Amino acid sequence: MTTWHHVTDLAGAALLLVGALVCLSGVIGLLRLPDVLTRSSAATNPQTLGILLLTAGVALRLRSWVDLGTLALVVFFQLLTSPVAAHLVARVAYRTGQTGDAALLFDELADSDALRTNRDPGP
């Protein structure tokens, strides 16, 4: 193996370690945060960065075009589905009244009757 392979292997291992730690921080936030909205943020934001770092580390280690194409698809679908899932979780939590309204600074959807079907009426 050349020196270049050793450098890329070391960089890949570092990216794998950092990506795993970022994913771990997201899991800890998911377990420790108090309400649905902050948990959905902790479930999506660090996980997206973590999976990007992990796939970059794996790509540096594998170095095959077929593997790189597969990893590119993984990253594409992660970036496509993660924000949509977080939005849907937050929307369902809001519709069912589980968002903890006391923590909201602004409730821009309070006047919308369509979204407040299962929520308590305001004063």
N, C-alpha and C positions, 0 to 999 in steps of 0.2 A: 504494500500500500504506500501511496505517496503521502507527502506532508499535507497536501490539500485534502485528502480523504480524512486524515486525522483531525484537521481543523474543522471540517464540516461535521464530523461525528461529535466533536466536543461542543460545537455550536448547537447541533441538534439535541444533544443531551441537556444542555442548558435551557433551551426552549421548552423541552418536555418537562423539566423540573419547574420552571416558572409557570407554564400553562397549568400544570397540576395544582400548584399552589393557588393560582387565581381561581380555578374551579373549586378548590377547597374553601376559599373565602366566600364564594357564592353559596355553597352549601351551608356554611356556618351562618351566614346572613339569613338564609331561608329558614333555618331552625330557630334563630334567636330574635328576629324582628317581630314587632307586635301585630301588624295588621296585614290585610291581603295586598294592598297596593305596594307597600314596601317589600313584601315578600316576593311579589311578582317582578319587581325591579331587581331584587337580589337573585332571582332565579334566571333572569335573562341576560342582564348586562355583563356580569363577570363570566357567565358561562360562554357567551359569544366570544369574548376576548380569549378565554381559556382554550376554547376549541380551535381558534385561529392559531394560537401559539403552539398547541399540540400538533396540529396538522403541519405547521411549518417545520417543527422539529422532526416529525416523521418523514416529511419530504426531503429534508437534508440527509437523513439516514438512508432512505431507500434509493433515491436517485434514478428511478426507472420512469420512463414516460408514461407507461400504463398506470403505475401507481400515482404519479403526479396528476394524471387526469381524473382518477378516482377521488383523490384528495380534493381536487378543485370542485368536483361535484358535491362532496361533503360540505365544503365551505359555502358553496352557493346555496344549498338547501338550508343550511343552518342560518345564514343571513336572511333568507327568505321567510322562514317559518318562525323564528324566534320572536320578532316584533309582533307578528300577527297573533301568536299564542298569548303573549303578554297582554295585548290589547283585549283579546276576547276574555281572558280571565278577569281583568279589571272591569270590563263591561258587565259581565255576569255578577261580579261582586257588587257593583253599584246598583244593578237592577234588583238584587235580592236584599239590599240594605245592609251589607256586611262590610262596608268600607270604613266605618268609624267616622261619621260625619264631623265629629268634634275636631278631628285633626286636619280637616280640609280648610284651606284658607279661602278659596273661592269655589263655589258650586255652580258652575256655568250651565249645568244640565238641570238645575232645580225647577226651571220654568217649563221644561219639556214634559208634557203629560204622557207621551209615549214611553219614556224611559222610567217614569215613576209609577208604573203599574202596581208593583209589589211593595212599594216603600210607604212609610207612614206619611200622611199629609203634613205639610209644614204649618206653622202658626198663621 
